[in-house]
Amino acid sequence: MNTQHNSNLRQFSTLLLAAVMGSALTFGTYKAFEPKQSVLQVEHLDNTPTLQARYDGVPAGVTDFTAAAEKGMPSVVHIKSTQLSQQPTANQQNVPDPFRQFFGDDFFNQRGRSQGPQVGTGSGVIITADGYIVTNNHVVEGADDIEVGLSDNHTYKAEVIGTDPSTDLALIKIKAENLTPTVFANSDDVKVGEWVLAIGNPFNLNSTVTAGIVSAKARNINILHDQSAIESFIQTDAAVNPGNSGGALMNLNGSLIGINTAIASPTGAFAGYSFAVPTNIVRKVVEDLMQYGVVQRGYLGVMIRSLDNQIANDKGIKLTEGVYVDSLTASSAAAKAGVKAGDVIVKVDGHVIKTSSELQAAIGTRRPGDKVNLTVNRAGNEMDMAVELKNREGNTDVVKKDKSSIMNALGVELETLPASDLKKLGLDHGVRVNKLLPGKLRSETDMQEGFIITSVAGKKITKPEDLAEALADRSGGVMLEGVYPNYPKRTFYYAFGM
């Protein structure tokens, strides 16, 4: 019996030693391969009815996600974006560092080589029953062909209605009816710690649902390299991976609270946190794109910094929260209302503002001409100021599509023809298509380089600027006509949508 006891003791000791060694080996391996730092990456494609509702009728503590998933999945689509091979464009040659960190230089260099179409995937969210869909700008940017797959496996071709790089949002449309649009929740009501669902198509896994909580709000991660960038992300720990970009972040009612846009990761795959554009910003952007074709953005005209203890000590301010006004542009909306450099903005329309990203989000949902009430702290005293927001030109007019954005959307480089060339062709006006880039003309027509555009929508085209001016206020179908040098006596017609 003693021998049996000693044998059992030896076996137990052997098992204990193995367990300790295994644990040490696991810990040592982890430390050896532990990432040195976390790098913020844009989660990019590898390649309205509204209802302000949140948790209505959902008891606290309930974590059954089935109802929210069933409600949300039919509104989330799978987007396949195809870009034909081409020489690198200016946008590809100057890709922001976060994009290069995610894909590497070789990815962008290969896109300019003649190696066939480049295909990537992402997600989108249906916002109207007749086919309007919101997604990320980086999902559809530069695409020659966009295909949308619904949750019931029906597929449609899509056209880009408008984009807003400053929020990384885009509006596309498919020709379909009786779709299931999402319901917008008020993202201002979202609370840190509440449960949320991310719905999208990671790694081409259609209609994938993951869950997490809201980790933070109004997060600025400096990922959007646009002069007017607005970053006030909802941060969550719901798993988001390549292919989720443009997909839905939803509450337990199955209502939309954000569009998934970025992840924090040292590898390019999910490593703990993801970021979504709040729906209050999304709703404003898509409504503007629907109505005007371009985002109408109101500006205060101030240079700002989030107030912290160091700035407060340097400036002699007895506050540690709010937005410090460094300076104001000449004749700005804020200056006209009485705001001065050194003021601390602490509220907008009665809502407390603690950081510059919160102020950007509050103003980013307004248009030129809108009036907001700023509460500023000046030398310890609070005062209210009524501000009428202006556009970037310093007035309250509706901003129209600028010429460069129209030409970028068309994807065309034009040149004025010399009078001698026109005479040989028997023409008295026209511009030549020097180069076709990703855009409407290449994706929606069979136009070839060298084509001479003579008129658009019945208006004569004598110089490149005429084309942009003729299309500035157009929407819907457009007819373009012209000739090819080898067939000067035959008129060709091309139709596309604006």
C-alpha positions, -999 to 999 in steps of 0.1 A, spaced: 0 0 0 29 23 9 44 14 -25 11 23 -43 10 56 -23 45 65 -33 37 57 -70 6 79 -69 27 107 -53 53 104 -81 26 106 -108 11 137 -92 45 154 -89 52 146 -125 18 161 -136 24 192 -114 58 198 -129 45 194 -164 17 219 -157 42 245 -142 65 241 -172 36 244 -196 25 276 -180 60 290 -179 64 281 -216 31 298 -225 39 329 -206 74 331 -221 61 326 -256 36 353 -251 62 378 -238 86 369 -267 59 376 -293 40 403 -274 33 433 -298 54 463 -289 28 489 -297 -7 493 -310 -12 510 -343 -45 525 -354 -56 511 -387 -85 520 -410 -106 489 -415 -107 490 -452 -120 467 -479 -97 439 -488 -104 448 -517 -348 580 -442 -370 570 -420 -358 578 -385 -368 567 -351 -351 580 -320 -352 549 -299 -329 531 -275 -336 502 -253 -374 509 -252 -389 480 -234 -356 462 -228 -351 454 -191 -317 462 -176 -294 433 -176 -310 415 -206 -282 402 -229 -303 382 -254 -292 395 -288 -315 374 -310 -343 400 -315 -318 428 -323 -299 405 -347 -331 394 -365 -342 430 -369 -308 443 -380 -295 417 -404 -319 424 -434 -307 460 -435 -270 452 -438 -256 445 -473 -225 430 -487 -206 453 -511 -182 441 -537 -160 469 -552 -141 463 -584 -114 486 -597 -100 479 -632 -62 480 -636 -48 515 -643 -19 537 -637 -18 551 -601 -39 582 -596 -29 611 -575 -50 597 -546 -32 564 -548 2 580 -550 -5 600 -519 -23 574 -498 -25 584 -461 -1 565 -438 -28 545 -419 -40 530 -452 -4 520 -462 2 506 -427 -28 483 -431 -21 471 -466 16 479 -472 31 498 -502 30 467 -524 -8 467 -524 -11 502 -537 17 497 -562 1 466 -576 -32 485 -581 -15 505 -608 -1 476 -627 -18 458 -656 -27 427 -637 -65 426 -640 -93 439 -619 -88 445 -582 -117 433 -561 -125 440 -525 -154 437 -502 -171 457 -475 -205 463 -460 -233 488 -461 -266 497 -444 -299 502 -462 -315 535 -452 -346 537 -475 -369 511 -490 -361 523 -525 -324 515 -524 -303 542 -508 -274 526 -488 -248 542 -466 -213 528 -464 -177 541 -459 -161 563 -485 -130 541 -485 -152 511 -495 -162 525 -528 -136 551 -535 -121 547 -570 -144 517 -579 -154 511 -615 -181 486 -606 -200 482 -573 -222 452 -566 -245 449 -536 -256 416 -522 -287 416 -499 -292 392 -470 -316 372 -492 -288 367 -518 -303 390 -544 -276 412 -560 -277 446 -577 -254 470 -594 -250 503 -574 -241 538 -583 -223 563 -561 -246 593 -552 -221 612 -532 -191 609 -508 -178 628 -478 -141 620 -471 -142 643 -440 -164 617 -423 -154 587 -444 -190 582 -455 -205 575 -489 -241 572 -502 -248 547 -529 -281 535 -546 -294 503 -561 -325 500 -583 -348 480 -560 -380 484 -541 -396 472 -508 -362 468 -491 -359 467 -453 -343 500 -441 -326 504 -408 -341 525 -380 -318 554 -368 -314 558 -331 -302 590 -315 -265 584 -310 -264 611 -284 -284 588 -262 -258 560 -264 -242 552 -230 -208 539 -222 -211 503 -210 -243 494 -230 -244 464 -251 -241 467 -289 -240 445 -320 -217 448 -350 -233 434 -382 -213 430 -414 -194 407 -437 -159 401 -423 -136 380 -445 -166 375 -469 -185 358 -441 -220 372 -449 -243 386 -422 -219 380 -393 -230 393 -359 -207 401 -330 -214 417 -296 -196 440 -272 -201 471 -252 -196 508 -258 -161 515 -245 -160 552 -251 -177 581 -270 -164 611 -289 -131 593 -296 -107 611 -319 -80 588 -334 -66 611 -361 -72 586 -388 -89 608 -414 -65 630 -433 -90 656 -446 -88 693 -439 -124 693 -426 -122 659 -409 -148 652 -382 -138 624 -358 -161 617 -329 -162 579 -330 -182 555 -308 -155 531 -295 -166 495 -288 -150 461 -282 -174 443 -306 -152 423 -330 -148 441 -364 -125 428 -391 -117 435 -428 -151 434 -446 -170 449 -417 -162 484 -429 -194 503 -437 -215 479 -417 -239 485 -388 -233 491 -351 -267 486 -334 -283 487 -300 -304 460 -284 -335 474 -302 -318 466 -335 -316 503 -342 -286 518 -359 -262 539 -337 -231 540 -359 -213 529 -391 -183 507 -384 -152 524 -399 -119 517 -381 -101 493 -358 -71 496 -334 -47 469 -343 -10 461 -347 -18 434 -373 -47 446 -394 -71 421 -377 -93 428 -347 -73 432 -315 -98 447 -290 -113 479 -302 -133 492 -331 -147 527 -340 -180 537 -356 -193 570 -370 -223 580 -348 -257 580 -365 -264 617 -358 -234 625 -381 -244 598 -406 -279 611 -409 -268 647 -416 -243 636 -442 -266 613 -462 -295 638 -461 -272 664 -476 -259 641 -502 -294 631 -512 -306 667 -514 -276 687 -526 -250 661 -538 -225 676 -515 -223 680 -477 -235 714 -464 -211 720 -434 -214 748 -409 -183 764 -395 -176 784 -363 -143 796 -377 -121 789 -347 -89 771 -340 -94 749 -309 -78 725 -285 -93 702 -258 -87 718 -225 -65 697 -201 -46 704 -168 -15 716 -186 -33 741 -208 -53 753 -179 -21 759 -158 -4 776 -187 -34 799 -194 -44 804 -158 -78 788 -163 -96 772 -134 -112 745 -156 -99 712 -169 -128 703 -193 -140 722 -223 -126 735 -256 -100 762 -256 -102 788 -284 -67 794 -297 -76 818 -324 -104 829 -348 -104 834 -385 -112 868 -399 -149 876 -400 -158 841 -387 -192 832 -373 -178 829 -338 -160 862 -339 -192 880 -351 -211 865 -322 -185 878 -297 -163 848 -291 -126 857 -283 -93 839 -283 -88 825 -248 -125 816 -243 -134 781 -233 -165 766 -250 -183 745 -224 -218 740 -239 -236 739 -273 -273 744 -271 -272 735 -234 -253 702 -240 -220 700 -220 -189 699 -243 -158 684 -227 -135 678 -257 -128 692 -292 -142 660 -308 -175 666 -290 -176 702 -303 -168 690 -339 -196 665 -337 -221 690 -324 -213 716 -351 -208 689 -378 -245 681 -377 -254 717 -386 -256 735 -419 -246 771 -429 -273 794 -417 -282 773 -387 -281 791 -353 -265 775 -323 -261 788 -287 -226 786 -274 -219 789 -237 -183 801 -231 -163 805 -200 -143 838 -200 -121 845 -170 -144 824 -148 -177 838 -160 -201 819 -182 -219 837 -210 -242 826 -238 -237 837 -274 -259 831 -304 -239 821 -334 -251 818 -371 -229 793 -387 -212 800 -421 -198 779 -449 -161 778 -458 -166 808 -481 -178 829 -451 -215 831 -460 -247 811 -455 -253 801 -492 -260 765 -502 -227 750 -514 -228 734 -548 -207 707 -562 -174 722 -571 -159 716 -605 -131 694 -593 -155 670 -575 -177 667 -606 -146 659 -628 -134 634 -602 -168 617 -602 -168 615 -640 -132 602 -639 -120 622 -669 -91 645 -680 -100 669 -708 -81 693 -730 -92 722 -752 -88 714 -789 -68 739 -811 -89 756 -838 -69 738 -865 -79 704 -851 -115 714 -849 -115 726 -885 -101 693 -897 -130 675 -880 -156 700 -893 -163 712 -858 -164 747 -843 -164 735 -806 -155 705 -785 -130 691 -759 -109 659 -762 -109 631 -736 -72 627 -728 -76 601 -701 -103 581 -685 -99 574 -648 -121 555 -623 -155 572 -624 -189 573 -641 -178 576 -677 -157 544 -674 -181 524 -653 -214 534 -670 -204 540 -706 -182 525 -734 -164 558 -741 -129 556 -753 -100 579 -748 -96 604 -777 -134 610 -779 -144 646 -785 -172 659 -764 -193 685 -783 -223 689 -760 -238 677 -727 -276 679 -720 -279 701 -751 -252 726 -740 -222 733 -762 -189 724 -747 -160 746 -759 -136 742 -729 -132 717 -700 -148 741 -675 -180 740 -696 -185 704 -688 -184 709 -650 -207 739 -652 -232 721 -674 -234 693 -648 -232 713 -616 -270 714 -610 -279 682 -628 -293 651 -613 -306 619 -628 -298 608 -663 -275 629 -686 -269 625 -723 -235 634 -737 -226 635 -774 -196 639 -796 -174 623 -823 -143 602 -827 -115 616 -849 -116 585 -871 -154 589 -875 -159 627 -877 -192 624 -896 -209 601 -871 -222 613 -838 -219 591 -807 -241 593 -776 -234 582 -741 -258 583 -712 -249 582 -675 -264 591 -641 -256 621 -619 
